[in-house]
């Protein structure tokens, strides 16, 4: 298994699915009808920087580090989560040369610096 902080954004985007929660509004003319007006997209990150679904039995006991939410798009919430994971991996020292190959460290740090601009 490849750690999330070692993946490229493209790999991360393809591998993980978001949790979706549709938002509904009452119909103006008929209060018995509801219309979908949007969706909230969620990705939950565990303390070991993995994507989890805290509502499943296998992930229920894992410590949640952060939950990312977006109302605009799935891509947006995935980008938020990926940037958070890279920043935390850097903070935790996971990009030290004894743990991570130098070329991966350079690639991830370049992604991080490009995403800030």
Biopython code that builds the backbone (N, CA, C, O; Angstrom):
import numpy as np
from Bio.PDB.StructureBuilder import StructureBuilder

atoms = [
    (1, "UNK", "N", (0.833, -1.180, 0.000)),
    (1, "UNK", "CA", (0.000, 0.000, 0.000)),
    (1, "UNK", "C", (0.882, 1.250, 0.000)),
    (1, "UNK", "O", (1.856, 1.335, 0.749)),
    (2, "UNK", "N", (0.539, 2.187, -0.823)),
    (2, "UNK", "CA", (1.286, 3.439, -0.919)),
    (2, "UNK", "C", (0.671, 4.466, 0.024)),
    (2, "UNK", "O", (-0.542, 4.673, 0.022)),
    (3, "UNK", "N", (1.516, 5.109, 0.832)),
    (3, "UNK", "CA", (1.027, 6.131, 1.755)),
    (3, "UNK", "C", (0.490, 7.329, 0.981)),
    (3, "UNK", "O", (0.987, 7.655, -0.098)),
    (4, "UNK", "N", (-0.523, 7.979, 1.535)),
    (4, "UNK", "CA", (-1.137, 9.115, 0.848)),
    (4, "UNK", "C", (-0.141, 10.240, 0.620)),
    (4, "UNK", "O", (-0.204, 10.918, -0.406)),
    (5, "UNK", "N", (0.765, 10.450, 1.542)),
    (5, "UNK", "CA", (1.723, 11.553, 1.421)),
    (5, "UNK", "C", (2.823, 11.269, 0.412)),
    (5, "UNK", "O", (3.618, 12.159, 0.113)),
    (6, "UNK", "N", (2.892, 10.046, -0.126)),
    (6, "UNK", "CA", (3.857, 9.702, -1.173)),
    (6, "UNK", "C", (3.226, 9.706, -2.564)),
    (6, "UNK", "O", (3.932, 9.571, -3.563)),
    (7, "UNK", "N", (1.912, 9.857, -2.637)),
    (7, "UNK", "CA", (1.203, 9.826, -3.918)),
    (7, "UNK", "C", (1.314, 11.166, -4.642)),
    (7, "UNK", "O", (1.531, 12.213, -4.031)),
    (8, "UNK", "N", (1.159, 11.098, -5.960)),
    (8, "UNK", "CA", (0.959, 12.332, -6.721)),
    (8, "UNK", "C", (-0.515, 12.706, -6.557)),
    (8, "UNK", "O", (-1.323, 11.885, -6.122)),
    (9, "UNK", "N", (-0.861, 13.947, -6.905)),
    (9, "UNK", "CA", (-2.263, 14.340, -6.781)),
    (9, "UNK", "C", (-3.148, 13.502, -7.700)),
    (9, "UNK", "O", (-4.283, 13.181, -7.346)),
    (10, "UNK", "N", (-2.637, 13.149, -8.874)),
    (10, "UNK", "CA", (-3.419, 12.349, -9.821)),
    (10, "UNK", "C", (-3.745, 10.974, -9.231)),
    (10, "UNK", "O", (-4.872, 10.497, -9.359)),
    (11, "UNK", "N", (-2.763, 10.338, -8.586)),
    (11, "UNK", "CA", (-3.000, 9.042, -7.936)),
    (11, "UNK", "C", (-4.009, 9.192, -6.804)),
    (11, "UNK", "O", (-4.920, 8.376, -6.660)),
    (12, "UNK", "N", (-3.843, 10.232, -6.011)),
    (12, "UNK", "CA", (-4.729, 10.509, -4.887)),
    (12, "UNK", "C", (-6.160, 10.721, -5.388)),
    (12, "UNK", "O", (-7.110, 10.177, -4.825)),
    (13, "UNK", "N", (-6.301, 11.511, -6.440)),
    (13, "UNK", "CA", (-7.605, 11.819, -7.022)),
    (13, "UNK", "C", (-8.315, 10.563, -7.511)),
    (13, "UNK", "O", (-9.524, 10.418, -7.325)),
    (14, "UNK", "N", (-7.580, 9.669, -8.126)),
    (14, "UNK", "CA", (-8.175, 8.446, -8.667)),
    (14, "UNK", "C", (-8.513, 7.429, -7.579)),
    (14, "UNK", "O", (-9.496, 6.698, -7.699)),
    (15, "UNK", "N", (-7.712, 7.377, -6.526)),
    (15, "UNK", "CA", (-7.872, 6.331, -5.515)),
    (15, "UNK", "C", (-9.017, 6.575, -4.538)),
    (15, "UNK", "O", (-9.703, 5.627, -4.154)),
    (16, "UNK", "N", (-9.240, 7.818, -4.127)),
    (16, "UNK", "CA", (-10.175, 8.077, -3.040)),
    (16, "UNK", "C", (-11.489, 8.677, -3.524)),
    (16, "UNK", "O", (-11.530, 9.493, -4.445)),
    (17, "UNK", "N", (-12.551, 8.245, -2.871)),
    (17, "UNK", "CA", (-13.893, 8.761, -3.143)),
    (17, "UNK", "C", (-14.324, 9.632, -1.984)),
    (17, "UNK", "O", (-13.922, 9.407, -0.842)),
    (18, "UNK", "N", (-15.133, 10.614, -2.275)),
    (18, "UNK", "CA", (-15.620, 11.516, -1.238)),
    (18, "UNK", "C", (-16.909, 10.975, -0.635)),
    (18, "UNK", "O", (-17.580, 10.123, -1.217)),
    (19, "UNK", "N", (-17.234, 11.487, 0.539)),
    (19, "UNK", "CA", (-18.545, 11.255, 1.128)),
    (19, "UNK", "C", (-19.385, 12.450, 0.706)),
    (19, "UNK", "O", (-18.956, 13.597, 0.837)),
    (20, "UNK", "N", (-20.579, 12.179, 0.201)),
    (20, "UNK", "CA", (-21.435, 13.247, -0.331)),
    (20, "UNK", "C", (-22.702, 13.370, 0.497)),
    (20, "UNK", "O", (-23.260, 12.370, 0.951)),
    (21, "UNK", "N", (-23.147, 14.589, 0.689)),
    (21, "UNK", "CA", (-24.391, 14.856, 1.406)),
    (21, "UNK", "C", (-25.163, 15.902, 0.625)),
    (21, "UNK", "O", (-24.797, 17.077, 0.604)),
    (22, "UNK", "N", (-26.244, 15.459, -0.021)),
    (22, "UNK", "CA", (-27.032, 16.369, -0.859)),
    (22, "UNK", "C", (-27.833, 17.338, 0.003)),
    (22, "UNK", "O", (-28.303, 16.995, 1.088)),
    (23, "UNK", "N", (-27.972, 18.549, -0.506)),
    (23, "UNK", "CA", (-28.729, 19.604, 0.160)),
    (23, "UNK", "C", (-30.035, 19.820, -0.610)),
    (23, "UNK", "O", (-30.030, 19.929, -1.836)),
    (24, "UNK", "N", (-31.141, 19.881, 0.115)),
    (24, "UNK", "CA", (-32.457, 20.035, -0.508)),
    (24, "UNK", "C", (-33.139, 21.311, -0.028)),
    (24, "UNK", "O", (-32.890, 21.796, 1.076)),
    (25, "UNK", "N", (-34.006, 21.841, -0.890)),
    (25, "UNK", "CA", (-34.817, 23.010, -0.547)),
    (25, "UNK", "C", (-36.267, 22.724, -0.933)),
    (25, "UNK", "O", (-36.544, 21.984, -1.877)),
    (26, "UNK", "N", (-37.170, 23.324, -0.189)),
    (26, "UNK", "CA", (-38.595, 23.145, -0.493)),
    (26, "UNK", "C", (-38.940, 23.853, -1.789)),
    (26, "UNK", "O", (-38.384, 24.902, -2.116)),
    (27, "UNK", "N", (-39.870, 23.257, -2.518)),
    (27, "UNK", "CA", (-40.391, 23.876, -3.736)),
    (27, "UNK", "C", (-41.256, 25.079, -3.327)),
    (27, "UNK", "O", (-42.049, 24.993, -2.390)),
    (28, "UNK", "N", (-41.095, 26.170, -4.025)),
    (28, "UNK", "CA", (-41.809, 27.398, -3.695)),
    (28, "UNK", "C", (-43.321, 27.251, -3.878)),
    (28, "UNK", "O", (-44.099, 27.815, -3.109)),
    (29, "UNK", "N", (-43.737, 26.492, -4.899)),
    (29, "UNK", "CA", (-45.158, 26.373, -5.212)),
    (29, "UNK", "C", (-45.827, 25.173, -4.560)),
    (29, "UNK", "O", (-47.040, 25.168, -4.348)),
    (30, "UNK", "N", (-45.030, 24.152, -4.242)),
    (30, "UNK", "CA", (-45.597, 22.946, -3.641)),
    (30, "UNK", "C", (-44.692, 22.508, -2.498)),
    (30, "UNK", "O", (-43.605, 21.975, -2.723)),
    (31, "UNK", "N", (-45.143, 22.734, -1.281)),
    (31, "UNK", "CA", (-44.301, 22.447, -0.119)),
    (31, "UNK", "C", (-44.036, 20.957, 0.090)),
    (31, "UNK", "O", (-43.178, 20.577, 0.886)),
    (32, "UNK", "N", (-44.786, 20.112, -0.637)),
    (32, "UNK", "CA", (-44.551, 18.674, -0.498)),
    (32, "UNK", "C", (-43.379, 18.203, -1.370)),
    (32, "UNK", "O", (-42.937, 17.061, -1.244)),
    (33, "UNK", "N", (-42.879, 19.070, -2.246)),
    (33, "UNK", "CA", (-41.759, 18.704, -3.114)),
    (33, "UNK", "C", (-40.472, 19.350, -2.617)),
    (33, "UNK", "O", (-40.477, 20.448, -2.059)),
    (34, "UNK", "N", (-39.391, 18.650, -2.832)),
    (34, "UNK", "CA", (-38.061, 19.185, -2.509)),
    (34, "UNK", "C", (-37.180, 19.060, -3.743)),
    (34, "UNK", "O", (-37.342, 18.143, -4.548)),
    (35, "UNK", "N", (-36.252, 19.992, -3.880)),
    (35, "UNK", "CA", (-35.322, 19.990, -5.002)),
    (35, "UNK", "C", (-33.890, 19.951, -4.469)),
    (35, "UNK", "O", (-33.561, 20.598, -3.474)),
    (36, "UNK", "N", (-33.068, 19.195, -5.139)),
    (36, "UNK", "CA", (-31.651, 19.159, -4.782)),
    (36, "UNK", "C", (-31.022, 20.472, -5.251)),
    (36, "UNK", "O", (-31.084, 20.806, -6.434)),
    (37, "UNK", "N", (-30.423, 21.204, -4.332)),
    (37, "UNK", "CA", (-29.856, 22.506, -4.662)),
    (37, "UNK", "C", (-28.331, 22.517, -4.568)),
    (37, "UNK", "O", (-27.701, 23.549, -4.802)),
    (38, "UNK", "N", (-27.752, 21.403, -4.236)),
    (38, "UNK", "CA", (-26.294, 21.344, -4.137)),
    (38, "UNK", "C", (-25.862, 20.127, -3.344)),
    (38, "UNK", "O", (-26.671, 19.273, -2.980)),
    (39, "UNK", "N", (-24.582, 20.073, -3.090)),
    (39, "UNK", "CA", (-24.034, 18.919, -2.397)),
    (39, "UNK", "C", (-22.821, 19.358, -1.584)),
    (39, "UNK", "O", (-22.042, 20.207, -2.017)),
    (40, "UNK", "N", (-22.675, 18.775, -0.413)),
    (40, "UNK", "CA", (-21.457, 18.964, 0.376)),
    (40, "UNK", "C", (-20.607, 17.715, 0.186)),
    (40, "UNK", "O", (-21.103, 16.593, 0.282)),
    (41, "UNK", "N", (-19.330, 17.922, -0.082)),
    (41, "UNK", "CA", (-18.395, 16.823, -0.296)),
    (41, "UNK", "C", (-17.425, 16.790, 0.870)),
    (41, "UNK", "O", (-16.898, 17.827, 1.272)),
    (42, "UNK", "N", (-17.181, 15.590, 1.423)),
    (42, "UNK", "CA", (-16.341, 15.432, 2.595)),
    (42, "UNK", "C", (-15.214, 14.434, 2.335)),
    (42, "UNK", "O", (-15.394, 13.455, 1.611)),
    (43, "UNK", "N", (-14.055, 14.691, 2.930)),
    (43, "UNK", "CA", (-12.969, 13.717, 3.033)),
    (43, "UNK", "C", (-12.439, 13.822, 4.454)),
    (43, "UNK", "O", (-12.157, 14.918, 4.937)),
    (44, "UNK", "N", (-12.306, 12.691, 5.116)),
    (44, "UNK", "CA", (-11.832, 12.662, 6.493)),
    (44, "UNK", "C", (-10.439, 12.070, 6.538)),
    (44, "UNK", "O", (-10.178, 11.024, 5.944)),
    (45, "UNK", "N", (-9.543, 12.745, 7.248)),
    (45, "UNK", "CA", (-8.146, 12.338, 7.342)),
    (45, "UNK", "C", (-7.882, 11.848, 8.755)),
    (45, "UNK", "O", (-8.199, 12.524, 9.733)),
    (46, "UNK", "N", (-7.297, 10.660, 8.847)),
    (46, "UNK", "CA", (-6.982, 10.097, 10.165)),
    (46, "UNK", "C", (-5.642, 10.636, 10.659)),
    (46, "UNK", "O", (-4.923, 11.318, 9.929)),
    (47, "UNK", "N", (-5.325, 10.322, 11.902)),
    (47, "UNK", "CA", (-4.081, 10.794, 12.518)),
    (47, "UNK", "C", (-2.841, 10.220, 11.825)),
    (47, "UNK", "O", (-1.756, 10.790, 11.934)),
    (48, "UNK", "N", (-2.991, 9.101, 11.118)),
    (48, "UNK", "CA", (-1.856, 8.546, 10.372)),
    (48, "UNK", "C", (-1.852, 8.989, 8.907)),
    (48, "UNK", "O", (-1.231, 8.356, 8.053)),
    (49, "UNK", "N", (-2.559, 10.090, 8.635)),
    (49, "UNK", "CA", (-2.610, 10.740, 7.315)),
    (49, "UNK", "C", (-3.202, 9.857, 6.219)),
    (49, "UNK", "O", (-2.798, 9.944, 5.059)),
    (50, "UNK", "N", (-4.144, 9.023, 6.583)),
    (50, "UNK", "CA", (-4.856, 8.204, 5.614)),
    (50, "UNK", "C", (-6.295, 8.708, 5.501)),
    (50, "UNK", "O", (-6.839, 9.284, 6.442)),
    (51, "UNK", "N", (-6.894, 8.484, 4.344)),
    (51, "UNK", "CA", (-8.299, 8.858, 4.137)),
    (51, "UNK", "C", (-9.170, 7.748, 4.712)),
    (51, "UNK", "O", (-8.992, 6.574, 4.388)),
    (52, "UNK", "N", (-10.113, 8.133, 5.570)),
    (52, "UNK", "CA", (-10.994, 7.149, 6.195)),
    (52, "UNK", "C", (-12.445, 7.578, 6.034)),
    (52, "UNK", "O", (-12.748, 8.725, 5.707)),
    (53, "UNK", "N", (-13.331, 6.617, 6.275)),
    (53, "UNK", "CA", (-14.758, 6.897, 6.374)),
    (53, "UNK", "C", (-15.147, 6.587, 7.818)),
    (53, "UNK", "O", (-15.318, 5.420, 8.168)),
    (54, "UNK", "N", (-15.288, 7.606, 8.657)),
    (54, "UNK", "CA", (-15.520, 7.356, 10.079)),
    (54, "UNK", "C", (-16.856, 6.698, 10.399)),
    (54, "UNK", "O", (-17.126, 6.383, 11.558)),
    (55, "UNK", "N", (-17.692, 6.487, 9.394)),
    (55, "UNK", "CA", (-18.991, 5.872, 9.611)),
    (55, "UNK", "C", (-18.971, 4.360, 9.373)),
    (55, "UNK", "O", (-19.981, 3.689, 9.584)),
    (56, "UNK", "N", (-17.829, 3.823, 8.936)),
    (56, "UNK", "CA", (-17.727, 2.380, 8.723)),
    (56, "UNK", "C", (-17.133, 1.732, 9.968)),
    (56, "UNK", "O", (-16.430, 2.381, 10.742)),
    (57, "UNK", "N", (-17.422, 0.451, 10.153)),
    (57, "UNK", "CA", (-16.921, -0.266, 11.329)),
    (57, "UNK", "C", (-15.403, -0.312, 11.374)),
    (57, "UNK", "O", (-14.816, -0.180, 12.447)),
    (58, "UNK", "N", (-14.751, -0.498, 10.218)),
    (58, "UNK", "CA", (-13.288, -0.613, 10.223)),
    (58, "UNK", "C", (-12.592, 0.704, 10.550)),
    (58, "UNK", "O", (-11.476, 0.693, 11.070)),
    (59, "UNK", "N", (-13.225, 1.832, 10.257)),
    (59, "UNK", "CA", (-12.599, 3.136, 10.510)),
    (59, "UNK", "C", (-13.175, 3.867, 11.723)),
    (59, "UNK", "O", (-12.680, 4.931, 12.096)),
    (60, "UNK", "N", (-14.203, 3.313, 12.332)),
    (60, "UNK", "CA", (-14.895, 3.983, 13.431)),
    (60, "UNK", "C", (-13.969, 4.291, 14.611)),
    (60, "UNK", "O", (-14.121, 5.328, 15.256)),
    (61, "UNK", "N", (-13.019, 3.410, 14.898)),
    (61, "UNK", "CA", (-12.135, 3.562, 16.051)),
    (61, "UNK", "C", (-10.913, 4.430, 15.773)),
    (61, "UNK", "O", (-10.176, 4.767, 16.700)),
    (62, "UNK", "N", (-10.686, 4.798, 14.509)),
    (62, "UNK", "CA", (-9.505, 5.593, 14.169)),
    (62, "UNK", "C", (-9.692, 7.053, 14.579)),
    (62, "UNK", "O", (-10.791, 7.605, 14.520)),
    (63, "UNK", "N", (-8.587, 7.650, 14.993)),
    (63, "UNK", "CA", (-8.625, 9.052, 15.430)),
    (63, "UNK", "C", (-8.680, 9.956, 14.201)),
    (63, "UNK", "O", (-7.864, 9.830, 13.288)),
    (64, "UNK", "N", (-9.642, 10.861, 14.190)),
    (64, "UNK", "CA", (-9.819, 11.805, 13.086)),
    (64, "UNK", "C", (-8.933, 13.019, 13.339)),
    (64, "UNK", "O", (-9.003, 13.648, 14.394)),
    (65, "UNK", "N", (-8.096, 13.336, 12.351)),
    (65, "UNK", "CA", (-7.241, 14.516, 12.446)),
    (65, "UNK", "C", (-7.974, 15.747, 11.912)),
    (65, "UNK", "O", (-7.942, 16.815, 12.523)),
    (66, "UNK", "N", (-8.632, 15.582, 10.768)),
    (66, "UNK", "CA", (-9.350, 16.711, 10.167)),
    (66, "UNK", "C", (-10.346, 16.187, 9.133)),
    (66, "UNK", "O", (-10.113, 15.166, 8.485)),
    (67, "UNK", "N", (-11.443, 16.897, 8.997)),
    (67, "UNK", "CA", (-12.416, 16.608, 7.950)),
    (67, "UNK", "C", (-12.476, 17.808, 7.023)),
    (67, "UNK", "O", (-12.729, 18.931, 7.460)),
    (68, "UNK", "N", (-12.244, 17.567, 5.751)),
    (68, "UNK", "CA", (-12.309, 18.618, 4.740)),
    (68, "UNK", "C", (-13.712, 18.647, 4.156)),
    (68, "UNK", "O", (-14.317, 17.600, 3.923)),
    (69, "UNK", "N", (-14.225, 19.843, 3.923)),
    (69, "UNK", "CA", (-15.575, 20.017, 3.372)),
    (69, "UNK", "C", (-15.513, 21.013, 2.226)),
    (69, "UNK", "O", (-14.820, 22.027, 2.303)),
    (70, "UNK", "N", (-16.243, 20.712, 1.168)),
    (70, "UNK", "CA", (-16.370, 21.645, 0.057)),
    (70, "UNK", "C", (-17.804, 21.618, -0.437)),
    (70, "UNK", "O", (-18.437, 20.564, -0.494)),
    (71, "UNK", "N", (-18.302, 22.783, -0.790)),
    (71, "UNK", "CA", (-19.628, 22.856, -1.395)),
    (71, "UNK", "C", (-19.525, 23.091, -2.895)),
    (71, "UNK", "O", (-20.539, 23.119, -3.593)),
    (72, "UNK", "N", (-18.309, 23.262, -3.390)),
    (72, "UNK", "CA", (-18.162, 23.594, -4.804)),
    (72, "UNK", "C", (-17.920, 22.376, -5.689)),
    (72, "UNK", "O", (-18.571, 22.229, -6.723)),
    (73, "UNK", "N", (-16.980, 21.488, -5.295)),
    (73, "UNK", "CA", (-16.712, 20.341, -6.165)),
    (73, "UNK", "C", (-15.940, 19.250, -5.437)),
    (73, "UNK", "O", (-15.328, 19.479, -4.393)),
    (74, "UNK", "N", (-15.988, 18.068, -6.016)),
    (74, "UNK", "CA", (-15.227, 16.931, -5.493)),
    (74, "UNK", "C", (-13.733, 17.212, -5.621)),
    (74, "UNK", "O", (-12.960, 16.927, -4.706)),
    (75, "UNK", "N", (-13.335, 17.766, -6.749)),
    (75, "UNK", "CA", (-11.921, 18.081, -6.988)),
    (75, "UNK", "C", (-11.397, 19.048, -5.926)),
    (75, "UNK", "O", (-10.264, 18.910, -5.465)),
    (76, "UNK", "N", (-12.213, 20.018, -5.540)),
    (76, "UNK", "CA", (-11.811, 21.006, -4.545)),
    (76, "UNK", "C", (-11.531, 20.349, -3.198)),
    (76, "UNK", "O", (-10.505, 20.636, -2.581)),
    (77, "UNK", "N", (-12.409, 19.482, -2.734)),
    (77, "UNK", "CA", (-12.201, 18.850, -1.434)),
    (77, "UNK", "C", (-11.000, 17.909, -1.483)),
    (77, "UNK", "O", (-10.275, 17.780, -0.497)),
    (78, "UNK", "N", (-10.786, 17.254, -2.620)),
    (78, "UNK", "CA", (-9.607, 16.382, -2.738)),
    (78, "UNK", "C", (-8.323, 17.199, -2.730)),
    (78, "UNK", "O", (-7.327, 16.786, -2.136)),
    (79, "UNK", "N", (-8.340, 18.336, -3.374)),
    (79, "UNK", "CA", (-7.163, 19.198, -3.385)),
    (79, "UNK", "C", (-6.875, 19.735, -1.982)),
    (79, "UNK", "O", (-5.718, 19.771, -1.564)),
    (80, "UNK", "N", (-7.896, 20.145, -1.263)),
    (80, "UNK", "CA", (-7.729, 20.605, 0.120)),
    (80, "UNK", "C", (-7.104, 19.514, 0.983)),
    (80, "UNK", "O", (-6.165, 19.765, 1.739)),
    (81, "UNK", "N", (-7.634, 18.305, 0.861)),
    (81, "UNK", "CA", (-7.140, 17.183, 1.667)),
    (81, "UNK", "C", (-5.695, 16.850, 1.308)),
    (81, "UNK", "O", (-4.870, 16.630, 2.195)),
    (82, "UNK", "N", (-5.388, 16.813, 0.028)),
    (82, "UNK", "CA", (-4.027, 16.478, -0.412)),
    (82, "UNK", "C", (-3.028, 17.514, 0.090)),
    (82, "UNK", "O", (-1.957, 17.151, 0.576)),
    (83, "UNK", "N", (-3.362, 18.786, -0.021)),
    (83, "UNK", "CA", (-2.472, 19.849, 0.454)),
    (83, "UNK", "C", (-2.280, 19.769, 1.965)),
    (83, "UNK", "O", (-1.176, 19.993, 2.462)),
    (84, "UNK", "N", (-3.342, 19.452, 2.694)),
    (84, "UNK", "CA", (-3.247, 19.303, 4.147)),
    (84, "UNK", "C", (-2.332, 18.134, 4.508)),
    (84, "UNK", "O", (-1.505, 18.243, 5.413)),
    (85, "UNK", "N", (-2.481, 17.018, 3.798)),
    (85, "UNK", "CA", (-1.660, 15.832, 4.070)),
    (85, "UNK", "C", (-0.182, 16.129, 3.805)),
    (85, "UNK", "O", (0.674, 15.749, 4.604)),
    (86, "UNK", "N", (0.121, 16.797, 2.704)),
    (86, "UNK", "CA", (1.516, 17.142, 2.389)),
    (86, "UNK", "C", (2.091, 18.059, 3.459)),
    (86, "UNK", "O", (3.223, 17.861, 3.901)),
    (87, "UNK", "N", (1.323, 19.063, 3.882)),
    (87, "UNK", "CA", (1.792, 20.000, 4.914)),
    (87, "UNK", "C", (2.028, 19.280, 6.245)),
    (87, "UNK", "O", (3.022, 19.545, 6.922)),
    (88, "UNK", "N", (1.129, 18.379, 6.621)),
    (88, "UNK", "CA", (1.291, 17.637, 7.874)),
    (88, "UNK", "C", (2.464, 16.663, 7.795)),
    (88, "UNK", "O", (3.198, 16.495, 8.769)),
    (89, "UNK", "N", (2.642, 16.021, 6.642)),
    (89, "UNK", "CA", (3.776, 15.102, 6.476)),
    (89, "UNK", "C", (5.087, 15.853, 6.625)),
    (89, "UNK", "O", (6.038, 15.346, 7.220)),
    (90, "UNK", "N", (5.134, 17.046, 6.091)),
    (90, "UNK", "CA", (6.322, 17.889, 6.226)),
    (90, "UNK", "C", (6.525, 18.264, 7.697)),
    (90, "UNK", "O", (7.643, 18.212, 8.209)),
    (91, "UNK", "N", (5.450, 18.636, 8.361)),
    (91, "UNK", "CA", (5.507, 18.997, 9.780)),
    (91, "UNK", "C", (5.945, 17.809, 10.643)),
    (91, "UNK", "O", (6.709, 17.984, 11.593)),
    (92, "UNK", "N", (5.470, 16.612, 10.321)),
    (92, "UNK", "CA", (5.806, 15.406, 11.086)),
    (92, "UNK", "C", (7.199, 14.859, 10.759)),
    (92, "UNK", "O", (7.665, 13.924, 11.410)),
    (93, "UNK", "N", (7.867, 15.439, 9.752)),
    (93, "UNK", "CA", (9.203, 14.977, 9.380)),
    (93, "UNK", "C", (9.225, 13.725, 8.517)),
    (93, "UNK", "O", (10.226, 13.011, 8.475)),
    (94, "UNK", "N", (8.119, 13.460, 7.831)),
    (94, "UNK", "CA", (8.036, 12.250, 7.008)),
    (94, "UNK", "C", (8.820, 12.359, 5.703)),
    (94, "UNK", "O", (9.009, 11.359, 5.012)),
    (95, "UNK", "N", (9.275, 13.560, 5.362)),
    (95, "UNK", "CA", (10.058, 13.730, 4.145)),
    (95, "UNK", "C", (11.557, 13.707, 4.422)),
    (95, "UNK", "O", (12.350, 14.078, 3.556)),
    (96, "UNK", "N", (11.956, 13.275, 5.621)),
    (96, "UNK", "CA", (13.387, 13.105, 5.892)),
    (96, "UNK", "C", (13.959, 12.073, 4.931)),
    (96, "UNK", "O", (13.273, 11.126, 4.548)),
    (97, "UNK", "N", (15.209, 12.259, 4.547)),
    (97, "UNK", "CA", (15.810, 11.375, 3.545)),
    (97, "UNK", "C", (15.925, 9.932, 4.011)),
    (97, "UNK", "O", (16.017, 9.026, 3.183)),
    (98, "UNK", "N", (15.922, 9.698, 5.332)),
    (98, "UNK", "CA", (15.977, 8.323, 5.830)),
    (98, "UNK", "C", (14.641, 7.603, 5.654)),
    (98, "UNK", "O", (14.592, 6.374, 5.690)),
    (99, "UNK", "N", (13.561, 8.358, 5.466)),
    (99, "UNK", "CA", (12.217, 7.777, 5.329)),
    (99, "UNK", "C", (11.741, 7.803, 3.878)),
    (99, "UNK", "O", (11.107, 6.855, 3.415)),
    (100, "UNK", "N", (12.039, 8.863, 3.176)),
    (100, "UNK", "CA", (11.448, 9.126, 1.863)),
    (100, "UNK", "C", (12.548, 9.392, 0.832)),
    (100, "UNK", "O", (13.489, 10.133, 1.120)),
    (101, "UNK", "N", (12.450, 8.807, -0.356)),
    (101, "UNK", "CA", (13.423, 9.109, -1.418)),
    (101, "UNK", "C", (13.426, 10.599, -1.764)),
    (101, "UNK", "O", (12.390, 11.261, -1.725)),
    (102, "UNK", "N", (14.600, 11.106, -2.100)),
    (102, "UNK", "CA", (14.784, 12.537, -2.345)),
    (102, "UNK", "C", (13.900, 13.062, -3.476)),
    (102, "UNK", "O", (13.369, 14.167, -3.370)),
    (103, "UNK", "N", (13.727, 12.288, -4.564)),
    (103, "UNK", "CA", (12.931, 12.767, -5.699)),
    (103, "UNK", "C", (11.449, 12.914, -5.335)),
    (103, "UNK", "O", (10.768, 13.800, -5.851)),
    (104, "UNK", "N", (10.953, 12.044, -4.447)),
    (104, "UNK", "CA", (9.558, 12.174, -3.999)),
    (104, "UNK", "C", (9.416, 13.413, -3.126)),
    (104, "UNK", "O", (8.438, 14.152, -3.241)),
    (105, "UNK", "N", (10.395, 13.640, -2.252)),
    (105, "UNK", "CA", (10.372, 14.822, -1.399)),
    (105, "UNK", "C", (10.331, 16.088, -2.255)),
    (105, "UNK", "O", (9.538, 16.992, -1.994)),
    (106, "UNK", "N", (11.180, 16.150, -3.267)),
    (106, "UNK", "CA", (11.232, 17.328, -4.147)),
    (106, "UNK", "C", (9.903, 17.519, -4.874)),
    (106, "UNK", "O", (9.398, 18.637, -4.968)),
    (107, "UNK", "N", (9.329, 16.405, -5.397)),
    (107, "UNK", "CA", (8.043, 16.486, -6.110)),
    (107, "UNK", "C", (6.938, 17.008, -5.193)),
    (107, "UNK", "O", (6.169, 17.884, -5.590)),
    (108, "UNK", "N", (6.851, 16.478, -3.969)),
    (108, "UNK", "CA", (5.789, 16.891, -3.059)),
    (108, "UNK", "C", (5.969, 18.334, -2.591)),
    (108, "UNK", "O", (4.991, 19.071, -2.465)),
    (109, "UNK", "N", (7.202, 18.738, -2.336)),
    (109, "UNK", "CA", (7.447, 20.112, -1.904)),
    (109, "UNK", "C", (7.175, 21.094, -3.041)),
    (109, "UNK", "O", (6.701, 22.205, -2.803)),
    (110, "UNK", "N", (7.472, 20.689, -4.272)),
    (110, "UNK", "CA", (7.137, 21.539, -5.422)),
    (110, "UNK", "C", (5.629, 21.688, -5.558)),
    (110, "UNK", "O", (5.141, 22.779, -5.852)),
    (111, "UNK", "N", (4.885, 20.604, -5.348)),
    (111, "UNK", "CA", (3.421, 20.676, -5.412)),
    (111, "UNK", "C", (2.919, 21.626, -4.329)),
    (111, "UNK", "O", (2.062, 22.473, -4.582)),
    (112, "UNK", "N", (3.461, 21.477, -3.122)),
    (112, "UNK", "CA", (3.045, 22.315, -2.006)),
    (112, "UNK", "C", (3.327, 23.793, -2.288)),
    (112, "UNK", "O", (2.473, 24.641, -2.031)),
    (113, "UNK", "N", (4.503, 24.105, -2.808)),
    (113, "UNK", "CA", (4.836, 25.510, -3.054)),
    (113, "UNK", "C", (4.014, 26.076, -4.222)),
    (113, "UNK", "O", (3.664, 27.257, -4.209)),
    (114, "UNK", "N", (3.703, 25.249, -5.230)),
    (114, "UNK", "CA", (2.882, 25.707, -6.361)),
    (114, "UNK", "C", (1.429, 25.913, -5.953)),
    (114, "UNK", "O", (0.752, 26.781, -6.505)),
    (115, "UNK", "N", (0.946, 25.140, -5.009)),
    (115, "UNK", "CA", (-0.459, 25.252, -4.614)),
    (115, "UNK", "C", (-0.698, 26.484, -3.740)),
    (115, "UNK", "O", (-1.838, 26.931, -3.611)),
    (116, "UNK", "N", (0.336, 27.028, -3.150)),
    (116, "UNK", "CA", (0.185, 28.204, -2.311)),
    (116, "UNK", "C", (0.067, 29.483, -3.130)),
    (116, "UNK", "O", (-0.338, 30.515, -2.594)),
    (117, "UNK", "N", (0.407, 29.439, -4.403)),
    (117, "UNK", "CA", (0.381, 30.650, -5.244)),
    (117, "UNK", "C", (-0.819, 30.670, -6.145)),
    (117, "UNK", "O", (-0.997, 31.613, -6.916)),
]
sb = StructureBuilder()
sb.init_structure("model")
sb.init_model(0)
sb.init_chain("A")
sb.init_seg("    ")
for serial, (resi, resn, name, xyz) in enumerate(atoms, 1):
    if name == "N":
        sb.init_residue(resn, " ", resi, " ")
    sb.init_atom(name, np.array(xyz, "f"), 0.0, 1.0, " ", f" {name:<3s}", serial, name[0])
structure = sb.get_structure()
